[in-house]
Structure formats: structure tokens, C-alpha cells
């Protein structure tokens, strides 16, 4: 999938230009005024030195502060003074760690304070900042701050620029303090928890000078009471508004369209917009950028868009647009066709063929039509007028791209996403004319033969390359060690027919974040140079023929989050260094290799691990007791924010998104043994937590600590030599859905607490030495009986053999019988013995008493005994005589 990050790029560009504008009077970012004739005020100098003491690395980053060679604080890094008075006016630096000292109050003329991109260790924003009355510029973004936003910031009546974004901040009650910032022009509170800010729209509507508003990812509540809002005229102020990733509904449109005629950019991506796009042609004459991605919008693009003569980017990706593409292009045939530079319709339900009239949008830089319902052929004629085109996505449709072998396109693309476009069987020769490409995806195209040499020489791919799911063959090293791959951060060559070993040339791929070579015919050992990939987050070498031990150098890849080495022939002991160095691991899959030895205790240090699979190896020894330290399996993940890797990529679950001017998503897939079957989990991994140690040689008892991992969804210890009882603590695994302990040597009864596992839908305890009654519980009684066979003496439902004392099937047990089963089993033998005693007494005295009391019965009884005695005597004599004659004859 490709997603052009035009919005992200424009936001960054705008922020940079804004910063330059505000810094225009300054002489630089890292030095003072540079005028030795201007001396700073002594008490302000002392205040700065006191401020420096709040940082643990201040001596390194602020080495010029207080040095013997430079006592004039106006020449210190990040300090700017008034040219005449020497008062400190501005502070700017980054990369420090510590706290914000109240010594800033000794800088009464401070107007510019930028402490963004520092680390304040989850401390709160100091309330005293609200006393810096001359502040016009305050930037505390990306500073690892937490807690509530102090309402004292509302005292900064001169403040024009306020950025608190990308921290862990929240508001406690409302945004009333914000309404007092009457001078504010640029406000960024993105990634701040504003879930209780029901007054947010009312407050921002009262800020008459507000020009740029960013409330993205703020968990904004739905808008209520829109009719009571004042009719504030934003026609001369609000230019840029970002409300993406919130709970905003289509009720926002009247406010935007009726009162915001000067808007240049609107970002409403990832909200709850539904229905058709409203007609706003009369009020959107200045609009240049409109982003409506990731919503539930339906229908199509209506004709009013054709009259929006300033529109540059129209992005409606991942909605439910369902009209014919030809009709949509026709509705853009007005003046907008001369201004429109980006048409982003990826991930909808658009139908029909791609019309040749698309070439009339001659100003297009970016055309994204991937993941729709389009069909038919696309020829060279479709692109004949698109000489400005830079980004093209036609992936995941039913399209076929046809071109002659000597076609020279009129464009020079930077982004190429032609996945599943039936390009094969030949490698598309026209790619040799695309010399500087950031992103190239030609996966799933049936392209065969080797990767041509000209591709390595003439096409330079700088960030993202995906050639997976084709039929490429040949030796991989001819390509992997070429100059083409030196600047890649993403490389996917999986599901091909590549062969050979890996040369020791990974030191030239030092920027890689994703490396996927899975499902080829690769062999040999992993070269030690793979340890040079210090930024690597994803390593997938599964389903090949690799062998030998893992190189120790891989411990240098400390950022690794996902490792898949399943279905190879790796050997040696399980690496203890993984638990010491790879502390960011989330998924570790070593299934079906030749690892041996014990499970190292160090692996218990993987606090972020959510899935590990060591099944089908030769691992022996006990299961470590310390597994309770795998805390990601014990606590629910409540952090839904992206994990940023760097400026080029971020992670969300098992998805890695590359964010250079375009965005490519890589979803890490792994096979999970789930309910007796194997399933591929990728983006649907979600809250999956799984441990699979099956088919090894593990011994000893099941450690009690494993039952502290209360978020486990699947536990598979089958096919080992485990002994002992099943611990009663198994009932603590409340989220467990799949449990397999079969083919071990476990004995004793099944713990009654297993009936507390309300989500358990797969249970296999077969072929152990278990005995006694199977506990009663809804999930247990509906389990497959095959999950209990091969044990010594299990009885009760769902098995056919009933236990002694079982009631009739229609007899109902009292509520909560799962907790009373053991007590019932203890009472049963007592009742049995008492019943036997009473039966004996009744039978004995019933016969003997009758003989004693009735004379006629006594005569009849003894006569019967005498006759029986005579009959036995005669029968014995006759049979002895018969035997004698037999032997004599």
C-alpha cells in the first residue's frame, strides 16, 4: 500500500517556514548576537547558569555557558540578547535532559522560549511559565512532558505562538484558559488528551487572530450545541486547521464552510465523517489542500469541485466512494483541472476503467488510484499529457499496464506503486528511464528470470524497494551487494526463487529498517556484517535453508522489534544475548530449526515480548520460572500512539510505515499456532499474546509463574516430557482462548479453576496421565472429547464414561458448581460406603430373621441344603468315575 504523506510534508514545511519567520531577527540558532560590545546583565547571566544546573547533560550540550573564555552570556549557544540593552530575549536549544528551572523568572524580557526536542522526564509544565509576561513564542513540543496543562498559561496575553504538541499532556476540566490568549496566531496542541474539552470549538471560535490551529490526535469529543456558537468571521484569520484523528463528525462542515472563507488547508483525516461530501463551492475559493482520508464518506466527487480553482490537493483515500471513475474525472473538468496537483483516491470502491481523459489533468504531480475496483488496460496514451507526474499508484486493482519495450514515459516518477498490475513476465524496461526513485513497489506481478543488471545501474532507489511475490531467480548476492541498495531503509524480496548464500556486504546497508528475504531458496550461514544494521526493526529470513549459529554481531541490532527465523536449519544454543541486547523485541519466531540446550534465563528480560515461538526444536531442560517477567503478556496495552522510529518511519502494532514524502506500509506477518491450526497473523495481530514451546524435549513441571501472564491468548506446551500436576493457578489466565498441554506426562486431576476460563474455545489435554472427574464449566463441557483421550482415568462430560454417582443428564446442578466439584467428589465415597453397610444389614437380617421367626421356613431351608449336598456328592462321584475310565482307555 502507498499513502502519499503530502499533508505531513506540508505541515512540516509550514512549521519550518513559520519558525524561520519568527527567528528572522535572530542571527542564528546556535550562537548569540556575536557582538562583543554588548554585555549581558549579570543577574540574568547567573539565572542562565542556574538554569543549566537543571540538566544532567548540560556540560556537554551547553559547554559555552559559563566558560572562562566566554563570560558574556549574549555569546552563549542558544542565547539571544537585545543589541542595545543586553537583556536576554530568546532561548533555544535541544537534546538536553533534566528539568525546567524557575530561574527563568529572572529573565523579565524573555519573549522567545523554545525548549522543544528536549527530555524533561515526564515532569509537568511548570506553572511559573505563566508569569513570563513578555513571552510571544513558547514551544515545548516533543519534550517528554506529562500531566495537566497549567491554566496559568492563560496569563500570557502577548503570546502569539504556542506549541505543546507530542507530549503526554491532558486537560482536567476545560479550555477556558485558552480563551484569554487573545493574541494567539499559531496554536498546536496535537497529541494532547482533550477528551473532556466539550468547549473546544467555542473557545477557538473566540480567538480572533488565530491563523493556524492543530488539534490532531486529541481525542476531541463530538461537537454539540453548534447553533449556539457566535458567528465569528474567520475570513481574515484562520488559514490552516488540522482536526485529524479525532471523533469529529460531519456536523463540523457548517462551521468550516460558513465561517471560514479564507481557509487554505483543511485536514479531517481519520475521523467519523459519513455520508456524501457537502457542497461548499461558494465558500472554499481559497482552499488549496483538502484531506478527508480514513472516514466513511460515500458517493463520489460532485461537480462543485470543478469550480475550486485554487485546489492543489484533493485527498479522499480509504473511504467508501463508489462511483464510476470516468464520472469522477468528468466532475473535475472545470478550472480545477489546471490547478489540481494531487488526486488521492486510494482505498475506495471506485469502479470501471481508467478513462483517457485523466490526461486532461495535466498539472497532476500525484495520482493515487490503488486498492479500488478498477479494471481493464492502461496504455501509454493515458499518460501522454501527464509530464508533471511524480507519484503514481495503480496497485491492487484488476488493471493491466501495457507498454512497448521502447516506451519512454513523459514523466520522471519519484513514487511508483504498481503492485498487482500484471506487468510480467518481463521486467518493465521503461523503469530504466526513472533514474531517481524514492519508492518502488512492483510486487505480485509474475515477473520471472533474474533481476536485470541494468536495473542496478540505471535506476536508483533511495528508500523503499519491494520486489516480493514474483518469480525472480538467480544468485541474490549479485543484487544485494550492488550500489542500488546502499541507501534503502526498506527491502522486501520475499516469496521469490532467489538462491545462494549471503555475502558479507551488509555494512553498506546500514540504514535499513525493514529486511525481508523470506520464502526463497537461500542457504548458508548469516554473515557477521548483518550486525551493522543498527537501525533494523524487522528481520524476516523464514522459510529458507539457512544453517549454523546466529552471529554474535546481531546483538548490535538493538532496535530489532520483529524477528522471524522459522523453518530453517539454524543450530546451536538459544542465544542468551537476545535477552540482554534486543530489549525492544515484540515478536520472536524460531519455529522448526535445530536449536538445542536450555531456555536461557536472560530471555525473561524481554519485557516487551508479546509472542515467542520456539516449537519444533531440540530444546531441553526446565521452563524458566522467571517467565512472569514478560510483562507485556501480563498487562493490557493501553498506549495507542505511534512509536516513532525516526523522521522517516513509525510503528503501530506490527505495521511499520515509511513516511518520506510518500508512505509505504509494511505489515510484519507471523504464523501462530492457534486452536490446533496454523494461521498467519499480520495487521490483525492486535492484542495477540502467545507462547509456543511445543515439540521439544522440555522436562520438569509447568512453572507457576507462567500463570501470572494474564493477557495470554494462546499457550502451547504440547509434545514435551513435562511432569507433575497442572497448577491450580491456570484459572488466572482469564483471556486464554487456546490451551494445548497434550502429549506430556502430566498426572493428577484437572484443576477445577480451569472452568473459570470463560474465553477458552480450544482445549487439548490428551495423552497424559490425568485422572478423576473433568471439571464442570460451560467451555469445558462443549470442548471436543478428543482433547481428553489417552489419559488414565478421566471421566465425566464431554467424555462418554460417566463418573460414579453422576446424576441424570437433565438434572441441574446448583449455580457455581465449578467451585463445589471437589467437595462433591469427597462426599461421594462416604455415601457409597454408608449405602453398602445399610444394604448388608438389611439383607442379612432379612434372611436370618425370617428363619429364626418361622419354623416351616427353617425346615424348608435345611431340607434344601441337604438336597443340594446330596446332588453335589453324586455329581462328584459320577465325574470321578468317568475320568478314570477315560485314562484307562
Secondary structure, DSSP 8 states (H G I E B T S, - for coil): -EEE-HHHHHHHHHHHHHHHHHHTTSS-SSS----TT----HHHHHHHHHHHTTBTTHHHHTTTTT-TT---GGGSTTEEE-TTT--EEEEE--S-BB---GGGGG-TT--EEE-TT-B-TT----GGGGG-TT--EEE-TTS--EEE--GGGGG-TT--EEE--SSEEE-SS-SGGGGG-TT--EEE-TT-B-TT-TTHHHHHTT-TT--EEE-TTS-------GGGS-----TTS--EEE--SS---TTHHHHHHHH-TT--EEE--SS--EES----TTT-TT--EEE--SSEEEE---GGGGG-TT--EEE--SSEE-SBHHHHHHTT-SGGGGT--EEE--SS--EE---GGGGG-TT-SEEE--SSEEEEEE-GGGGTT-TT--EEE--SSEEEE---TT---S---SEEE-TTS---SS--GGGGG--EEEEEE--SS--EE---HHHHHH-EEEEEEE--SSEEEEETHHHHTSGGGTT-SEEE--SSEEEE---S-GGGGTT-SEEE--SSEEEE---GGGGG-TT--EEE--SSEEEE---GGGGG-TT--EEE--SSEEEEE--THHHHH-TT-SEEE--SSEEEE---GGGGG-TT--EEE--SSEEEEE--GGGGG-GGGTS-----S-EEEETTEEEETTEEEE-SSEEEEEE--EEEEETTEEEEESGGGTT--EEE--SSEEEE---GGGGG-TT-SEEE--SSEEEE---GGGGG-TT--EEE--SSEEEE---GGGGG-TT--EEE--SSEEEEE----HHHHTS-GGGS-S-SEEESTTSSS--TT---TT----TTGGGTHHHHHHHHHHHHHHHHHHHHHHHHHHHHHHHHH-HHHHHHHHHHHHHHHHHHHHHHHHHHHHHHHHHH-
